[in-house]
Amino acid sequence: MAFEESPQLDGSERSSIRTARGWIARHAGLLLILAAFFLLADVLIAAYFFLPGMLKEPPGGLDGCLVGMDQSPIQATIKVGKITTTAGPDGCFFFPELSPGSQTVEIAPAKGEPFSTTATIVSGEATSLGIMNVP
């Protein structure tokens, strides 16, 4: 291509660049707020998908003690959802982390018939079933 055929700048491109720079300078505050908004939205979306535990309610606990009709401790297996524990030598049990809400507590004594009860687990608190008489 010969020099004479090269595109020539008539100056209009430079004035549009100056106009764009002026617009950006006049609206810098708004652009900064929009950028911060979209950054925050991205962080919240990432947290929702990649760190779901951060957005959930904290767990609650559940405890209780099992005694026979003569008030002696009862050994048993206790199940809440998919979590199982056993009563200690004193007949007491504790679940440190359960999902908040209504939960079915299944109790299977070493001797005797299994039974169940319902407990309402409160987020961040330990719910107590107290002393339960096992027939």
ROKE-462527 format. One line per field, with one value per atom (N, C-alpha, C): residue number from 1; residue in three letters; atom name; z, y, x. Coordinates in Angstrom, 3 decimals. Layout:
N
nr NUM, ...
rest ALA, ...
atom CA, ...
w Z, ...
v Y, ...
u X, ...
end
This chain:
135
nr 1, 1, 1, 2, 2, 2, 3, 3, 3, 4, 4, 4, 5, 5, 5, 6, 6, 6, 7, 7, 7, 8, 8, 8, 9, 9, 9, 10, 10, 10, 11, 11, 11, 12, 12, 12, 13, 13, 13, 14, 14, 14, 15, 15, 15, 16, 16, 16, 17, 17, 17, 18, 18, 18, 19, 19, 19, 20, 20, 20, 21, 21, 21, 22, 22, 22, 23, 23, 23, 24, 24, 24, 25, 25, 25, 26, 26, 26, 27, 27, 27, 28, 28, 28, 29, 29, 29, 30, 30, 30, 31, 31, 31, 32, 32, 32, 33, 33, 33, 34, 34, 34, 35, 35, 35, 36, 36, 36, 37, 37, 37, 38, 38, 38, 39, 39, 39, 40, 40, 40, 41, 41, 41, 42, 42, 42, 43, 43, 43, 44, 44, 44, 45, 45, 45, 46, 46, 46, 47, 47, 47, 48, 48, 48, 49, 49, 49, 50, 50, 50, 51, 51, 51, 52, 52, 52, 53, 53, 53, 54, 54, 54, 55, 55, 55, 56, 56, 56, 57, 57, 57, 58, 58, 58, 59, 59, 59, 60, 60, 60, 61, 61, 61, 62, 62, 62, 63, 63, 63, 64, 64, 64, 65, 65, 65, 66, 66, 66, 67, 67, 67, 68, 68, 68, 69, 69, 69, 70, 70, 70, 71, 71, 71, 72, 72, 72, 73, 73, 73, 74, 74, 74, 75, 75, 75, 76, 76, 76, 77, 77, 77, 78, 78, 78, 79, 79, 79, 80, 80, 80, 81, 81, 81, 82, 82, 82, 83, 83, 83, 84, 84, 84, 85, 85, 85, 86, 86, 86, 87, 87, 87, 88, 88, 88, 89, 89, 89, 90, 90, 90, 91, 91, 91, 92, 92, 92, 93, 93, 93, 94, 94, 94, 95, 95, 95, 96, 96, 96, 97, 97, 97, 98, 98, 98, 99, 99, 99, 100, 100, 100, 101, 101, 101, 102, 102, 102, 103, 103, 103, 104, 104, 104, 105, 105, 105, 106, 106, 106, 107, 107, 107, 108, 108, 108, 109, 109, 109, 110, 110, 110, 111, 111, 111, 112, 112, 112, 113, 113, 113, 114, 114, 114, 115, 115, 115, 116, 116, 116, 117, 117, 117, 118, 118, 118, 119, 119, 119, 120, 120, 120, 121, 121, 121, 122, 122, 122, 123, 123, 123, 124, 124, 124, 125, 125, 125, 126, 126, 126, 127, 127, 127, 128, 128, 128, 129, 129, 129, 130, 130, 130, 131, 131, 131, 132, 132, 132, 133, 133, 133, 134, 134, 134, 135, 135, 135
rest MET, MET, MET, ALA, ALA, ALA, PHE, PHE, PHE, GLU, GLU, GLU, GLU, GLU, GLU, SER, SER, SER, PRO, PRO, PRO, GLN, GLN, GLN, LEU, LEU, LEU, ASP, ASP, ASP, GLY, GLY, GLY, SER, SER, SER, GLU, GLU, GLU, ARG, ARG, ARG, SER, SER, SER, SER, SER, SER, ILE, ILE, ILE, ARG, ARG, ARG, THR, THR, THR, ALA, ALA, ALA, ARG, ARG, ARG, GLY, GLY, GLY, TRP, TRP, TRP, ILE, ILE, ILE, ALA, ALA, ALA, ARG, ARG, ARG, HIS, HIS, HIS, ALA, ALA, ALA, GLY, GLY, GLY, LEU, LEU, LEU, LEU, LEU, LEU, LEU, LEU, LEU, ILE, ILE, ILE, LEU, LEU, LEU, ALA, ALA, ALA, ALA, ALA, ALA, PHE, PHE, PHE, PHE, PHE, PHE, LEU, LEU, LEU, LEU, LEU, LEU, ALA, ALA, ALA, ASP, ASP, ASP, VAL, VAL, VAL, LEU, LEU, LEU, ILE, ILE, ILE, ALA, ALA, ALA, ALA, ALA, ALA, TYR, TYR, TYR, PHE, PHE, PHE, PHE, PHE, PHE, LEU, LEU, LEU, PRO, PRO, PRO, GLY, GLY, GLY, MET, MET, MET, LEU, LEU, LEU, LYS, LYS, LYS, GLU, GLU, GLU, PRO, PRO, PRO, PRO, PRO, PRO, GLY, GLY, GLY, GLY, GLY, GLY, LEU, LEU, LEU, ASP, ASP, ASP, GLY, GLY, GLY, CYS, CYS, CYS, LEU, LEU, LEU, VAL, VAL, VAL, GLY, GLY, GLY, MET, MET, MET, ASP, ASP, ASP, GLN, GLN, GLN, SER, SER, SER, PRO, PRO, PRO, ILE, ILE, ILE, GLN, GLN, GLN, ALA, ALA, ALA, THR, THR, THR, ILE, ILE, ILE, LYS, LYS, LYS, VAL, VAL, VAL, GLY, GLY, GLY, LYS, LYS, LYS, ILE, ILE, ILE, THR, THR, THR, THR, THR, THR, THR, THR, THR, ALA, ALA, ALA, GLY, GLY, GLY, PRO, PRO, PRO, ASP, ASP, ASP, GLY, GLY, GLY, CYS, CYS, CYS, PHE, PHE, PHE, PHE, PHE, PHE, PHE, PHE, PHE, PRO, PRO, PRO, GLU, GLU, GLU, LEU, LEU, LEU, SER, SER, SER, PRO, PRO, PRO, GLY, GLY, GLY, SER, SER, SER, GLN, GLN, GLN, THR, THR, THR, VAL, VAL, VAL, GLU, GLU, GLU, ILE, ILE, ILE, ALA, ALA, ALA, PRO, PRO, PRO, ALA, ALA, ALA, LYS, LYS, LYS, GLY, GLY, GLY, GLU, GLU, GLU, PRO, PRO, PRO, PHE, PHE, PHE, SER, SER, SER, THR, THR, THR, THR, THR, THR, ALA, ALA, ALA, THR, THR, THR, ILE, ILE, ILE, VAL, VAL, VAL, SER, SER, SER, GLY, GLY, GLY, GLU, GLU, GLU, ALA, ALA, ALA, THR, THR, THR, SER, SER, SER, LEU, LEU, LEU, GLY, GLY, GLY, ILE, ILE, ILE, MET, MET, MET, ASN, ASN, ASN, VAL, VAL, VAL, PRO, PRO, PRO
atom N, CA, C, N, CA, C, N, CA, C, N, CA, C, N, CA, C, N, CA, C, N, CA, C, N, CA, C, N, CA, C, N, CA, C, N, CA, C, N, CA, C, N, CA, C, N, CA, C, N, CA, C, N, CA, C, N, CA, C, N, CA, C, N, CA, C, N, CA, C, N, CA, C, N, CA, C, N, CA, C, N, CA, C, N, CA, C, N, CA, C, N, CA, C, N, CA, C, N, CA, C, N, CA, C, N, CA, C, N, CA, C, N, CA, C, N, CA, C, N, CA, C, N, CA, C, N, CA, C, N, CA, C, N, CA, C, N, CA, C, N, CA, C, N, CA, C, N, CA, C, N, CA, C, N, CA, C, N, CA, C, N, CA, C, N, CA, C, N, CA, C, N, CA, C, N, CA, C, N, CA, C, N, CA, C, N, CA, C, N, CA, C, N, CA, C, N, CA, C, N, CA, C, N, CA, C, N, CA, C, N, CA, C, N, CA, C, N, CA, C, N, CA, C, N, CA, C, N, CA, C, N, CA, C, N, CA, C, N, CA, C, N, CA, C, N, CA, C, N, CA, C, N, CA, C, N, CA, C, N, CA, C, N, CA, C, N, CA, C, N, CA, C, N, CA, C, N, CA, C, N, CA, C, N, CA, C, N, CA, C, N, CA, C, N, CA, C, N, CA, C, N, CA, C, N, CA, C, N, CA, C, N, CA, C, N, CA, C, N, CA, C, N, CA, C, N, CA, C, N, CA, C, N, CA, C, N, CA, C, N, CA, C, N, CA, C, N, CA, C, N, CA, C, N, CA, C, N, CA, C, N, CA, C, N, CA, C, N, CA, C, N, CA, C, N, CA, C, N, CA, C, N, CA, C, N, CA, C, N, CA, C, N, CA, C, N, CA, C, N, CA, C, N, CA, C, N, CA, C, N, CA, C, N, CA, C, N, CA, C, N, CA, C, N, CA, C, N, CA, C, N, CA, C, N, CA, C, N, CA, C, N, CA, C, N, CA, C, N, CA, C, N, CA, C, N, CA, C, N, CA, C, N, CA, C, N, CA, C, N, CA, C
w 0.000, 0.000, 0.000, -0.826, -0.941, 0.164, 0.462, 1.519, 1.266, 0.031, -0.307, -0.012, -0.028, 0.193, 1.669, 2.547, 3.986, 4.521, 5.479, 6.076, 6.804, 6.730, 7.363, 8.562, 9.615, 10.787, 10.612, 10.751, 10.602, 11.943, 13.031, 14.353, 15.094, 14.393, 15.067, 16.057, 15.749, 16.661, 17.971, 17.897, 19.103, 19.941, 19.327, 20.097, 20.758, 20.111, 20.748, 21.935, 21.853, 22.989, 24.143, 23.852, 24.889, 25.500, 24.678, 25.168, 26.096, 25.724, 26.558, 27.881, 27.832, 29.065, 29.959, 29.375, 30.147, 30.808, 30.086, 30.638, 31.805, 31.629, 32.694, 33.912, 33.704, 34.816, 35.548, 34.812, 35.436, 36.206, 35.784, 36.399, 37.178, 37.599, 38.300, 39.576, 40.328, 41.567, 41.308, 40.320, 39.967, 39.476, 38.661, 38.163, 39.301, 40.282, 41.436, 42.257, 42.445, 43.184, 42.435, 41.136, 40.344, 40.410, 40.325, 40.410, 41.769, 42.838, 44.182, 44.321, 43.765, 43.824, 43.142, 41.937, 41.212, 41.893, 42.512, 43.256, 44.458, 45.188, 46.334, 45.900, 44.805, 44.294, 43.928, 43.306, 42.959, 44.202, 45.227, 46.475, 47.115, 47.154, 47.745, 46.953, 45.651, 44.815, 45.041, 45.080, 45.322, 46.697, 47.708, 49.054, 49.091, 48.372, 48.365, 47.779, 46.694, 46.027, 46.599, 47.021, 47.434, 48.939, 49.685, 51.141, 51.740, 51.423, 51.880, 53.395, 54.098, 55.554, 56.164, 55.473, 55.999, 56.061, 55.200, 55.112, 55.873, 56.445, 57.172, 58.638, 59.280, 60.713, 61.451, 62.549, 63.332, 63.929, 64.163, 64.711, 66.171, 66.652, 68.057, 68.656, 69.946, 70.622, 71.249, 71.676, 72.341, 73.393, 74.612, 75.654, 76.437, 77.206, 78.048, 78.821, 79.794, 80.591, 80.647, 80.554, 80.560, 81.866, 82.555, 83.790, 83.751, 84.491, 84.619, 85.678, 85.880, 86.869, 88.282, 88.513, 89.831, 89.891, 88.880, 88.771, 88.510, 88.093, 87.741, 86.277, 85.917, 84.533, 83.548, 82.370, 81.317, 80.160, 79.684, 78.492, 77.274, 76.282, 75.083, 73.928, 72.727, 71.514, 71.135, 70.882, 70.555, 69.159, 68.326, 66.942, 66.630, 66.022, 65.534, 64.079, 63.170, 61.740, 61.403, 60.877, 60.530, 61.579, 62.679, 63.720, 64.880, 65.303, 66.386, 67.485, 68.730, 69.873, 70.884, 71.935, 72.995, 74.312, 75.194, 76.526, 77.306, 78.091, 78.907, 80.099, 80.961, 82.146, 83.076, 83.012, 83.846, 83.154, 81.929, 81.181, 80.378, 80.392, 79.708, 78.321, 77.432, 76.055, 75.633, 74.580, 74.079, 72.593, 71.839, 70.421, 70.300, 69.967, 69.935, 68.719, 67.587, 66.375, 65.594, 65.745, 65.000, 64.248, 63.130, 62.343, 63.117, 63.114, 63.814, 63.227, 64.087, 63.668, 64.433, 64.041, 64.696, 64.272, 65.247, 64.978, 65.739, 65.111, 65.780, 66.467, 67.749, 68.557, 68.783, 68.218, 68.361, 69.449, 70.442, 71.574, 71.613, 71.585, 71.635, 72.874, 73.975, 75.195, 74.992, 75.740, 75.655, 76.034, 76.985, 77.393, 77.297, 76.567, 76.445, 75.013, 74.841, 73.518, 73.105, 71.813, 71.325, 71.331, 71.464, 71.395, 70.803, 70.496, 69.919, 70.524, 70.396, 70.841, 69.868, 69.993, 69.117, 69.947, 69.388, 70.044, 69.044, 69.531, 68.692, 68.973, 67.975, 68.103, 67.767, 68.664, 68.487, 68.106, 67.075, 66.586, 67.692, 67.908, 68.879, 70.326, 70.588, 71.958, 72.119, 73.372, 73.678, 74.217, 73.551, 73.994, 74.918, 76.036, 76.977, 77.024, 76.930, 77.094, 78.576, 79.395, 80.827, 81.150, 82.285, 82.715, 82.184, 81.400, 80.767, 81.397, 81.867, 82.417, 81.271, 81.260, 80.231, 80.839, 80.245, 80.791, 80.674
v -1.148, 0.000, 1.224, 2.115, 3.332, 4.301, 5.204, 6.169, 7.018, 7.334, 8.161, 7.449, 6.075, 5.312, 5.031, 5.389, 5.130, 5.943, 5.371, 6.134, 7.350, 8.418, 9.662, 9.949, 10.437, 10.836, 12.279, 12.543, 13.915, 14.618, 13.916, 14.526, 14.154, 13.615, 13.282, 12.124, 11.208, 10.095, 10.600, 11.562, 12.115, 12.844, 13.540, 14.267, 13.296, 12.144, 11.169, 10.512, 10.318, 9.765, 10.759, 12.047, 13.061, 13.132, 12.976, 13.006, 11.823, 10.635, 9.446, 9.615, 10.132, 10.365, 11.362, 12.382, 13.360, 12.746, 11.899, 11.234, 10.340, 9.585, 8.698, 9.518, 10.625, 11.474, 12.044, 12.437, 13.005, 11.958, 10.713, 9.651, 8.645, 9.030, 8.113, 7.555, 8.391, 7.925, 6.850, 7.066, 6.090, 4.787, 4.907, 3.708, 2.923, 3.609, 2.942, 2.216, 2.847, 2.203, 0.966, 1.066, -0.096, -1.230, -0.905, -1.940, -2.618, -1.849, -2.423, -3.307, -2.862, -3.656, -5.011, -5.007, -6.270, -7.157, -6.596, -7.389, -8.047, -7.300, -7.856, -8.951, -8.727, -9.743, -11.022, -10.897, -12.075, -12.836, -12.124, -12.773, -13.517, -12.896, -13.560, -14.790, -14.706, -15.864, -16.990, -16.665, -17.689, -18.314, -17.509, -18.038, -18.963, -18.610, -19.445, -20.821, -20.874, -22.149, -22.930, -22.233, -22.934, -23.054, -22.250, -22.308, -22.321, -23.340, -23.319, -23.323, -23.858, -23.876, -22.502, -21.522, -20.168, -19.539, -19.958, -19.336, -20.096, -21.219, -22.020, -21.592, -21.959, -21.707, -22.586, -22.086, -22.929, -24.109, -25.225, -26.395, -26.170, -27.081, -27.094, -28.439, -28.572, -29.818, -30.466, -31.704, -32.457, -33.342, -33.325, -34.224, -34.799, -35.814, -36.448, -37.590, -38.118, -39.255, -40.291, -41.529, -42.647, -43.419, -43.621, -44.396, -45.410, -46.509, -47.517, -47.092, -47.914, -47.598, -47.508, -48.184, -48.117, -46.984, -46.103, -44.945, -45.298, -46.557, -46.935, -46.555, -46.169, -45.773, -46.914, -46.563, -47.536, -47.329, -48.424, -48.394, -48.474, -47.659, -47.644, -47.025, -47.306, -46.650, -45.608, -44.385, -43.291, -42.792, -42.617, -42.194, -40.987, -39.977, -38.803, -38.628, -38.844, -38.797, -39.889, -39.512, -40.484, -40.556, -39.807, -39.749, -40.647, -41.486, -42.430, -42.248, -42.390, -42.383, -43.392, -43.615, -44.521, -43.758, -44.190, -43.592, -44.058, -43.154, -43.490, -44.342, -44.668, -45.500, -44.875, -43.541, -42.862, -42.773, -43.357, -43.352, -42.076, -41.165, -39.884, -39.895, -39.076, -38.967, -37.500, -37.198, -35.830, -35.850, -35.081, -34.840, -33.376, -33.093, -31.697, -30.897, -31.540, -30.798, -31.473, -30.919, -31.402, -30.234, -30.530, -29.495, -28.958, -27.631, -27.048, -27.533, -27.612, -28.042, -29.264, -29.788, -30.963, -32.221, -33.002, -34.222, -35.392, -36.559, -37.777, -38.418, -38.721, -39.347, -40.801, -41.726, -43.155, -43.726, -44.386, -44.920, -46.432, -47.153, -48.620, -49.077, -49.351, -49.807, -51.174, -51.429, -52.733, -53.847, -53.575, -54.529, -53.803, -54.355, -53.724, -53.342, -52.752, -52.392, -50.995, -50.833, -49.492, -48.568, -47.293, -46.295, -45.015, -44.085, -42.817, -41.652, -40.489, -39.246, -38.150, -37.004, -35.883, -34.769, -34.143, -33.010, -31.863, -30.651, -29.475, -28.915, -28.994, -28.522, -27.031, -26.241, -24.798, -24.436, -23.629, -23.213, -22.537, -23.031, -22.423, -22.758, -23.645, -24.007, -25.517, -25.971, -27.397, -27.655, -28.512, -28.912, -30.114, -30.117, -31.222, -32.009, -33.315, -34.191, -34.523, -34.120, -34.372, -35.833, -36.246, -37.647, -38.380, -39.418, -40.172, -41.559, -41.932, -43.268, -44.254, -45.305, -46.341, -47.536, -47.937, -49.086, -50.395
u 0.856, 0.000, 0.912, 0.591, 1.384, 1.006, 1.908, 1.694, 0.451, 0.222, -0.919, -2.245, -2.215, -3.439, -3.704, -2.783, -2.949, -4.111, -4.835, -5.934, -5.379, -6.085, -5.670, -6.579, -5.987, -6.767, -7.174, -8.427, -8.890, -9.065, -8.737, -8.834, -10.099, -11.092, -12.360, -12.175, -11.253, -11.010, -10.435, -9.546, -8.941, -9.985, -10.883, -11.892, -12.863, -13.169, -14.060, -13.374, -12.056, -11.319, -11.354, -11.147, -11.212, -12.610, -13.626, -15.005, -15.255, -14.778, -14.939, -14.204, -12.983, -12.230, -12.953, -13.531, -14.282, -15.502, -16.221, -17.395, -16.990, -15.903, -15.418, -15.026, -14.338, -13.924, -15.142, -16.165, -17.362, -18.165, -18.095, -18.899, -18.054, -16.871, -15.967, -16.592, -17.289, -17.920, -18.956, -19.806, -20.828, -20.198, -19.174, -18.493, -17.846, -17.292, -16.688, -17.744, -18.893, -19.984, -20.482, -20.644, -21.078, -20.069, -18.792, -17.747, -17.783, -17.940, -18.014, -19.250, -20.384, -21.609, -21.420, -20.860, -20.670, -19.644, -18.638, -17.654, -18.316, -19.120, -19.830, -20.807, -21.520, -22.452, -21.701, -20.540, -19.741, -19.308, -18.890, -18.455, -19.621, -20.797, -21.960, -22.388, -22.343, -22.693, -21.691, -20.405, -19.377, -19.564, -19.864, -20.077, -21.284, -22.333, -23.533, -23.259, -22.506, -22.264, -21.088, -20.039, -18.827, -18.678, -19.373, -19.292, -20.693, -21.494, -22.889, -23.025, -22.034, -22.102, -22.097, -21.549, -21.503, -22.895, -23.771, -25.075, -26.160, -25.823, -26.794, -26.842, -27.939, -28.053, -27.042, -26.481, -25.587, -26.360, -25.678, -26.366, -26.767, -27.581, -27.972, -27.597, -27.681, -27.327, -28.552, -28.360, -29.431, -28.799, -29.378, -28.888, -30.047, -29.736, -30.735, -30.111, -30.843, -30.385, -31.507, -31.117, -32.066, -31.929, -33.055, -33.049, -34.185, -34.004, -35.047, -36.051, -37.057, -38.095, -37.513, -36.377, -35.730, -34.687, -34.690, -33.807, -32.342, -32.063, -30.693, -30.436, -29.188, -28.878, -29.136, -29.592, -29.890, -28.920, -28.335, -27.503, -28.415, -28.123, -28.964, -28.197, -28.705, -28.215, -29.261, -28.796, -29.701, -29.358, -30.392, -30.185, -31.063, -30.436, -31.162, -30.761, -31.707, -31.375, -30.373, -29.214, -28.170, -27.077, -27.224, -26.193, -26.599, -25.660, -25.925, -24.891, -25.339, -24.433, -24.953, -24.178, -24.615, -24.639, -25.512, -25.569, -24.348, -23.789, -22.619, -23.008, -22.040, -22.317, -23.363, -23.478, -24.480, -25.846, -25.960, -27.213, -27.437, -26.465, -26.639, -26.009, -26.561, -26.054, -26.064, -25.308, -25.221, -24.915, -25.667, -25.407, -24.982, -23.714, -23.266, -23.741, -23.953, -24.303, -25.429, -26.626, -27.785, -28.405, -29.032, -29.707, -30.897, -31.080, -32.224, -33.552, -34.557, -35.885, -36.341, -37.480, -38.047, -37.279, -36.842, -36.068, -36.693, -36.677, -37.123, -35.930, -36.090, -35.042, -35.449, -34.646, -34.937, -34.026, -34.631, -33.885, -34.077, -32.939, -32.976, -32.208, -32.934, -32.265, -31.610, -30.549, -29.880, -30.852, -31.728, -32.766, -34.103, -35.017, -36.329, -36.636, -37.803, -38.293, -37.815, -37.456, -37.090, -38.307, -38.061, -39.127, -38.553, -39.429, -38.965, -39.740, -39.134, -39.759, -39.334, -39.938, -39.602, -38.976, -37.951, -37.304, -37.188, -37.343, -37.151, -35.766, -34.896, -33.523, -33.497, -32.906, -32.819, -31.386, -31.240, -29.930, -29.118, -27.890, -26.984, -27.273, -28.235, -28.586, -28.607, -28.482, -28.600, -30.007, -30.734, -32.060, -31.902, -32.594, -32.478, -33.783, -33.661, -34.815, -35.001, -34.047, -34.118, -33.892, -34.418, -34.304, -35.526, -35.263, -36.350, -36.422, -37.609, -37.818, -38.018, -37.212, -37.310, -38.033, -39.151, -39.901, -39.135
end
